[in-house]
Amino acid sequence: MKVHNTVPYFLENYEPHEDFLEHYYRKFSSDFEQYFLFHCKNPGEK
């Protein structure tokens, strides 16, 4: 499994609103797919 570090993007572009988070999840959707599928308890709430 390859881990893609999304933290630099998050720290450089963070804006405190839900639109940013939705964009962030879409931008890195392939990276979050496994997380939401297997590790997130409430994927609908992200």
N, C-alpha and C positions, 0 to 999 in steps of 0.2 A: 504494500500500500504506500502510495506517495502522498506526503503531506504538503499541501500548498499553503504557504504563509500569507494570510490575508490581512494580518495586523497592520503592516505599513500603510496599505491603502486606507484602512479604517481610520487610523490615527491622523493621516494627512487630510482626509476628506470629511471627517465626522461633522454632522449637523444634528442637533438635538430634536429630531422629529421623525415620525414614522415613515415618511416618504423616503428619507435617507436609508433607513433599514430595509425597506422594500427594494430599493435600487441595489443596495449592497447584496442582498440575498439573490437577486436576479443576476447581477454581474458575476457572482461566484456560485451560481446555481449547481454546477456539477460538483463543486467542493462541499456544498451543504446537503446534497442529496442523501448521501450515506448518513450524515449526522441526523437529519430529520427522520430518516427511515428507521434507524436503529437506536439512537441515543437520546433524542428529544422526547420528553414525557408528554408534552402538549404542543405538537407541531402546528396546530391551528392557531395557537397564541404566539408562537415564536418569541 
